[in-house]
Amino acid sequence: MGIASEDIVTATIVLIALGILAIGFYRSRSFGKLGIVSWLQSVVLMAPWLLFFGLFAVGIYINLAGVLFLIVASAGTYIFLGNKLRTLSQDPTQQEQFEKMLRAKSKPKPPNKEATESLISEPSTVKKLPTNPTQSIEPIEIPPEDLQIAKGIFGIDTFFATDSVPYQDGAFFRGNLRGDPETTYTRLSQKLKECLDDRYRLFLVPDRENKPIVVILPSRNEPKPLSATQKALAIGLAIATFATTLETAGILMGFDFFNDLDRIQEVLPVSLGIWAVLVAHEIGHQVMAARHEVRISWPFFIPTWQVGSFGAINRFESFVSNRTVLFDVALAGPAAGGLLSLGMLMTGLYLSHPGSLFQIPSDFFQGSMLVGTLAKVVLGSALEESVVDIHPLVAIGWLGLVINALNLMPAGQLDGGRAIQAIYGRITAGRTTIATLIVLAIASLVNPLALYWAIVILFLQRNLESPSLNELTEPDDTRAVLVLLALFLTIVTLIPLTPSVAGTLGIGG
């Protein structure tokens, strides 16, 4: 008997997760209790995934109640370990051991030889810092008097600067952080504004050795608003997306809309339903961005005939103040669109009855673990028939869940990639981007949708988001748990049921 494609994808996900945990344990051992507790937090976050998908790969399916229990238990344990980690980090003995380990791991370097390539890496918003600031540096543009004034904002109670390196048209400063990163950033940025008005922006970021440094760059490097040409492109893509949603609706009804334009009244309600999900998603981003006083661009919708749209691409038009803001703005869109889609799906399932508008093969419900399970709970034995009559809201909700799940994949500047970057940092986000592309490449062998989405990520969204102004302050434990829940729902939406599990549940004629 051959191995099913979904089994290969599931096994790949489990192996990647185990590999990440193994690497994390190897790197955490040298940091003693602090490192081990931090690693255990990662284990707790990934344990529900590993258990669920490991059992799924061998044909054992955990029901929704069991999944909910795993998530709640994982969240509680994660928060407990977070409190334990904070207690340990305040222990003088642990702090001394941690600093000794850092000194032992850091080899002496000549002055100005530290690499800074991971600090500001989005060329469209901020110039990329060089690997070695003393090599191939562009002519210094920062006025000497501005540099001297910038040096004066530091102090022994905020950031004790030990070295400054003029860089491009700004400068970066090495030194020792004295106090809470958020408080320190606020005080330094206020002093910089008092001394140099609004001409410079201050970044508090880690270098490659995870030591805090301050980067000051001119405010003219901020992201620019969309040009008239870009706005015209956004409008054109929205029109094209409207056309593809009409075509998707026609396919669901069993005909080609563009060969039968007179039937627009039949496809228009479904098209508008898909657009309701897309608009809810974008409103979520815009509302959260406005709440945090962040500007984001118009959405660039991605049309596709398979599901109507792949969602939209947007970019920040101002710097994000910290990683918590990045997380909130990133997750708000999928949360709004996903909840609306789930509501449509459940409403449609309850409204479905013999004679409903859409008739689809029951095998279609094997295409999603989440949708198939929910449909079985509501429709029951109806899924054992070869054809199932469903309300149009089922199809719209299902498509909406897929669209939002695609945008939650942990890659690049997708919503999921931004959320991962906000919680775990840029290094982890870069690794999950590569892992996502590998999984999509494997899945594309049997599903063209995975190939199309891999191409979109590779050519349009693979770069990470620009660093926040304060990159050192991490989001709280609650947001880390929300990432767990969001990514879990993404996977159970996109991965199909295996034939054996579907047969056990009674899904399929």
C-alpha positions in Angstrom: 0.0 0.0 0.0 1.4 3.4 -1.0 1.9 6.3 1.4 -0.8 9.0 1.1 0.4 12.5 0.3 -1.2 13.9 3.4 0.7 11.4 5.5 4.0 12.6 3.9 3.1 16.3 4.7 2.1 15.4 8.3 5.3 13.4 8.9 7.4 16.3 7.4 5.7 18.8 9.8 6.4 16.5 12.8 10.0 15.9 11.8 10.7 19.6 11.3 9.2 20.4 14.7 11.3 17.7 16.4 14.4 19.0 14.7 13.7 22.5 15.9 13.3 21.3 19.5 16.5 19.2 19.3 18.5 22.2 18.0 16.9 24.4 20.7 17.8 21.9 23.5 21.4 21.7 22.2 21.8 25.5 22.3 19.9 26.0 25.6 22.0 23.6 27.7 24.9 25.9 28.1 22.7 28.6 29.6 21.8 26.5 32.7 18.3 26.7 34.3 17.4 29.8 32.3 18.1 28.1 29.0 16.3 24.9 30.0 13.2 26.6 31.2 13.1 28.7 28.1 13.4 25.6 26.0 10.7 23.9 28.0 8.4 26.8 27.0 9.0 25.9 23.4 8.3 22.2 24.1 5.0 23.1 25.8 3.9 25.3 22.8 4.7 22.6 20.3 3.6 19.6 22.4 -0.1 19.7 21.3 1.0 19.9 17.6 3.4 17.0 18.0 0.9 14.8 19.8 -2.0 15.6 17.5 -0.1 15.2 14.2 2.0 12.3 15.4 -1.1 10.3 16.3 -2.8 11.6 13.1 0.1 10.2 11.0 -0.5 6.7 12.4 -4.3 6.9 11.9 -5.4 8.0 15.4 -7.6 11.1 15.5 -8.1 13.2 18.6 -11.5 14.8 18.7 -12.2 18.5 19.2 -12.7 18.1 22.9 -9.3 16.5 23.2 -7.7 19.2 21.1 -9.2 21.9 23.2 -8.0 20.2 26.4 -4.4 20.0 24.9 -4.5 23.7 24.0 -5.8 24.8 27.4 -3.2 22.6 29.2 -0.4 23.9 27.0 -1.5 27.5 27.6 -1.6 27.1 31.4 1.8 25.3 31.5 3.4 27.9 29.2 2.2 30.8 31.5 3.5 28.9 34.6 6.9 28.4 33.0 7.0 32.1 31.9 6.5 33.1 35.5 9.2 30.7 36.6 11.5 32.1 34.0 11.0 35.7 35.2 11.7 34.6 38.7 14.9 32.9 37.7 16.0 35.9 35.7 15.8 38.1 38.8 17.9 35.7 40.9 21.3 37.3 41.4 23.0 33.8 41.3 21.4 33.0 38.0 22.2 36.4 36.6 25.9 36.0 37.5 26.0 32.5 35.9 24.3 33.7 32.8 26.7 36.6 32.4 29.7 34.3 32.9 28.3 32.0 30.2 27.9 34.9 27.8 31.4 36.1 28.4 32.8 32.6 27.9 30.9 32.3 24.6 31.9 35.7 23.3 35.4 35.8 21.8 37.3 39.1 22.0 37.1 41.0 18.8 39.0 44.0 17.5 37.1 47.4 17.8 34.3 47.9 15.3 34.3 44.2 14.1 30.9 43.1 15.3 28.5 42.0 12.6 25.2 43.9 12.5 23.6 42.3 9.4 20.5 41.2 11.3 19.4 44.5 12.7 17.7 46.5 9.9 17.1 44.2 6.9 14.2 45.6 4.9 15.7 47.6 2.0 12.5 49.3 1.1 12.2 51.0 4.4 15.6 51.2 6.1 19.0 50.8 4.5 20.6 47.4 5.4 23.4 47.5 7.9 26.6 46.0 6.6 28.1 42.7 7.9 31.2 44.6 9.0 30.7 48.3 9.7 34.3 49.0 9.0 34.3 47.6 5.5 32.8 49.2 2.4 31.0 51.9 4.4 29.3 54.6 2.3 30.6 58.1 2.9 29.4 59.4 6.3 26.5 61.8 5.8 25.5 62.4 9.4 26.7 65.9 10.4 29.4 65.8 13.1 27.5 68.1 15.3 24.4 65.8 15.1 26.5 62.8 16.0 28.0 64.7 19.0 24.5 65.7 20.1 23.2 62.1 19.7 26.0 60.9 22.0 24.7 63.2 24.7 21.3 61.5 25.1 22.8 58.4 26.8 23.4 58.1 30.6 24.2 55.6 33.3 20.5 55.1 34.1 19.4 54.3 30.6 22.0 53.1 28.1 25.7 53.5 28.9 27.3 53.9 25.5 30.8 52.6 25.2 31.4 52.9 21.5 29.8 54.8 18.6 30.2 53.9 14.9 29.0 56.4 12.2 27.1 54.4 9.7 25.7 55.6 6.4 23.7 58.8 7.3 23.2 57.7 10.9 25.1 55.9 13.6 24.9 52.9 16.0 26.1 52.7 19.6 27.3 49.8 21.6 27.0 49.7 25.3 25.2 48.4 28.3 21.4 48.6 28.8 20.5 49.9 32.3 16.9 49.1 33.0 13.7 48.0 31.4 14.0 48.2 27.5 10.6 49.8 27.0 11.3 52.5 29.6 14.8 53.0 28.3 13.6 53.3 24.7 10.9 55.9 25.7 13.4 58.1 27.5 16.1 57.9 24.8 13.7 58.6 22.0 12.2 61.6 23.9 15.7 63.0 24.5 16.6 62.5 20.9 13.5 64.4 19.8 14.2 67.2 22.2 17.8 67.6 20.9 17.3 67.0 17.2 13.6 67.5 16.7 12.0 64.9 14.4 15.0 64.5 12.1 16.1 61.1 13.4 14.5 57.8 14.6 16.0 55.7 17.4 16.0 51.9 17.3 16.8 49.7 20.3 17.7 46.3 18.8 19.9 43.2 19.5 23.1 42.4 17.6 24.0 38.9 16.5 25.3 38.1 20.0 21.9 39.3 21.4 23.5 42.3 23.1 21.5 45.5 22.9 22.7 48.3 20.7 21.1 51.7 19.7 20.8 52.6 16.0 19.9 56.2 15.0 18.8 56.8 11.4 17.3 59.8 9.7 13.5 60.0 9.7 13.5 60.4 5.9 14.2 56.6 5.8 10.7 55.9 7.0 8.4 53.9 4.7 6.8 56.1 2.1 3.0 56.2 1.4 1.8 54.5 -1.8 2.3 56.4 -5.0 -0.5 57.2 -7.4 0.7 54.3 -9.6 0.7 51.9 -6.7 -2.8 52.9 -5.7 -3.9 52.4 -9.3 -2.4 48.9 -9.2 -4.3 48.2 -5.9 -7.5 49.2 -7.6 -6.8 47.1 -10.6 -6.1 44.0 -8.5 -9.3 44.6 -6.5 -11.3 44.6 -9.8 -9.5 41.5 -11.0 -10.2 39.8 -7.6 -13.9 40.7 -8.0 -13.9 38.9 -11.3 -12.2 35.8 -9.9 -14.7 35.6 -7.0 -17.5 35.6 -9.6 -15.7 32.8 -11.4 -15.2 30.8 -8.2 -18.9 31.1 -7.4 -19.8 29.8 -10.9 -17.5 26.8 -10.4 -19.2 26.0 -7.1 -22.5 26.1 -9.0 -21.2 23.9 -11.8 -20.8 26.4 -14.7 -18.3 28.8 -16.1 -19.5 32.3 -15.4 -17.5 34.0 -18.1 -19.2 31.8 -20.7 -22.6 32.6 -19.3 -22.5 36.2 -18.0 -26.3 36.4 -17.9 -26.2 34.4 -14.7 -24.5 37.1 -12.7 -27.4 37.3 -10.3 -26.8 33.6 -9.3 -23.1 34.1 -8.6 -23.2 37.6 -7.1 -24.3 36.6 -3.5 -21.5 34.0 -3.2 -19.0 36.6 -4.6 -20.1 39.2 -2.1 -19.9 36.6 0.7 -16.2 36.0 -0.2 -15.7 39.7 -0.3 -17.2 40.1 3.2 -14.5 37.8 4.5 -11.7 39.7 2.6 -13.0 43.1 3.8 -13.4 41.9 7.4 -9.8 40.7 7.3 -8.6 44.1 6.1 -10.7 46.0 8.6 -9.2 44.0 11.4 -5.7 45.2 10.3 -6.8 48.8 9.8 -8.6 49.0 13.2 -5.8 47.6 15.2 -3.2 49.7 13.3 -5.2 52.8 14.1 -5.5 51.8 17.7 -1.7 51.6 17.9 -1.2 54.7 15.8 0.5 52.8 13.0 -0.1 53.4 9.3 -0.6 50.5 6.8 -1.1 50.7 3.1 -4.0 49.9 0.9 -4.4 46.2 0.4 -3.2 44.6 -2.8 -5.6 41.7 -3.3 -4.3 38.6 -5.0 -6.8 37.1 -7.4 -7.1 33.4 -8.1 -9.9 31.3 -9.5 -9.4 28.4 -7.1 -10.7 30.2 -4.0 -11.5 33.6 -5.4 -8.5 35.3 -3.7 -5.4 34.5 -1.8 -6.1 37.4 0.4 -4.2 40.7 0.2 -0.7 42.0 0.6 -0.2 45.2 2.6 2.8 47.0 4.1 3.5 49.3 7.0 3.8 52.9 6.1 5.4 53.8 9.4 7.7 52.2 11.8 6.2 49.8 14.4 6.9 50.9 18.0 7.5 47.4 19.4 6.9 43.7 18.7 3.6 43.7 20.6 2.2 46.2 18.1 3.5 44.1 15.2 1.8 41.0 16.6 -1.5 42.7 17.3 -1.8 44.3 13.8 -0.7 41.0 12.1 -3.2 38.8 14.0 -6.1 41.2 14.0 -6.8 40.6 10.3 -7.0 36.7 10.3 -8.9 36.9 13.6 -11.6 39.1 12.1 -11.8 37.2 8.8 -11.5 33.8 10.4 -14.2 34.4 13.0 -16.6 35.6 10.3 -15.7 32.6 8.1 -16.3 30.2 11.0 -19.6 31.8 11.8 -20.7 31.5 8.2 -19.6 27.9 8.1 -21.4 26.9 11.3 -24.6 28.9 10.3 -24.5 27.3 6.9 -24.2 23.8 8.3 -27.2 24.3 10.6 -29.2 25.7 7.7 -28.3 22.8 5.3 -31.0 20.4 4.5 -32.1 18.1 1.6 -32.8 20.4 -1.3 -30.2 23.1 -0.4 -28.7 25.1 -3.2 -25.3 23.4 -3.4 -24.8 19.7 -3.9 -21.3 18.4 -3.4 -19.7 15.0 -3.1 -19.3 14.0 0.6 -15.7 13.2 -0.1 -15.0 16.9 -0.3 -15.4 17.1 3.4 -12.2 15.0 3.7 -10.3 18.0 2.3 -10.0 19.7 5.7 -9.6 18.2 9.2 -11.4 21.2 10.8 -14.3 21.5 8.3 -14.8 17.8 8.0 -15.0 17.4 11.8 -17.4 20.3 12.3 -19.6 19.0 9.4 -19.7 15.6 11.0 -20.8 17.1 14.3 -23.7 19.0 12.7 -24.7 17.0 9.7 -24.1 13.5 11.2 -25.1 10.6 9.0 -25.8 12.8 6.0 -22.0 12.7 5.3 -22.2 9.0 4.7 -24.2 9.6 1.5 -22.3 10.1 -1.8 -23.8 13.6 -2.3 -24.5 16.2 0.4 -26.9 19.2 0.0 -25.4 22.3 1.7 -26.3 25.9 2.2 -24.1 28.4 0.3 -22.8 29.8 3.5 -21.0 26.5 4.1 -19.0 27.0 0.9 -18.3 30.7 1.6 -17.2 30.0 5.2 -15.0 27.2 4.0 -13.3 29.4 1.4 -12.9 32.1 4.0 -11.2 29.8 6.4 -8.8 28.6 3.7 -8.0 32.2 2.7 -7.2 33.3 6.3 -5.3 30.1 7.0 -3.1 30.7 3.9 -2.3 34.1 5.3 -1.5 32.7 8.7 1.3 30.4 7.4 4.5 31.3 9.3 6.5 32.8 6.4 8.0 36.2 5.5 5.6 39.1 5.7 2.5 37.0 5.7 0.3 37.6 8.8 1.6 34.4 10.3 5.2 35.3 9.5 4.8 38.7 11.2 3.3 37.0 14.3 6.1 34.5 14.6 8.7 37.4 14.2 6.9 39.3 16.9 6.9 36.5 19.4 10.1 34.6 18.6 12.3 37.2 16.8 13.8 37.5 13.4 16.1 34.4 13.4 13.2 32.0 14.2 11.0 33.8 11.7 13.6 33.3 9.0 13.8 29.5 9.8 10.0 29.1 9.8 9.9 30.8 6.4 12.3 28.2 5.0 10.4 25.4 6.7 7.1 26.7 5.3 8.5 26.8 1.7 9.8 23.2 2.1 6.4 21.9 3.3 4.6 23.8 0.5 7.1 22.3 -2.1 6.3 18.8 -0.9 2.5 19.5 -0.8 2.6 21.0 -4.3 3.4 17.5 -5.7 -0.3 16.7 -5.1 -2.0 20.1 -4.7 -1.5 22.9 -7.2 -2.8 25.4 -4.6 0.3 24.8 -2.5 2.5 25.5 -5.5 0.8 28.8 -6.3 1.0 30.0 -2.8 4.7 29.0 -2.6 5.4 31.1 -5.6 3.5 34.1 -4.0 5.6 33.8 -0.9 8.9 33.2 -2.7 8.6 36.2 -5.0 6.5 38.7 -3.0 6.5 37.9 0.7 9.7 36.0 1.6 11.5 39.0 3.3 10.9 39.5 7.0 9.2 42.6 8.3 11.5 45.6 9.3 12.5 45.6 12.9 10.4 47.5 15.4 11.8 50.7 17.0 12.0 48.7 20.3 13.0 45.2 19.2 14.1 44.1 22.7 10.7 44.1 24.6 8.9 40.8 23.9 5.2 40.3 23.8 3.5 38.7 26.8 2.7 35.0 27.3 -0.9 35.4 26.3 0.1 36.4 22.8 2.5 33.5 22.6 -0.4 31.2 23.3 -2.6 32.9 20.7 0.1 32.1 18.1 -0.1 28.4 19.2 -3.9 28.5 18.7 -3.7 30.4 15.4 -1.1 28.1 13.8 -2.9 25.0 15.0 -6.2 26.2 13.4 -4.2 27.0 10.2 -2.9 23.5 9.9 -6.1 21.7 10.8 -7.9 23.9 8.2 -5.4 23.2 5.4 -4.5 19.5 6.0 -7.0 16.9 4.8 -8.3 13.9 6.7 -6.6 10.6 5.9 -8.9 8.0 4.3 -8.7 5.8 7.4 -9.7 8.6 9.8 -12.4 9.8 7.4 -13.7 6.2 7.3 -13.7 6.0 11.1 -15.7 9.3 11.3 -18.1 8.2 8.6 -17.2 11.0 6.1 -17.6 10.0 2.5 -20.0 7.9 0.5 
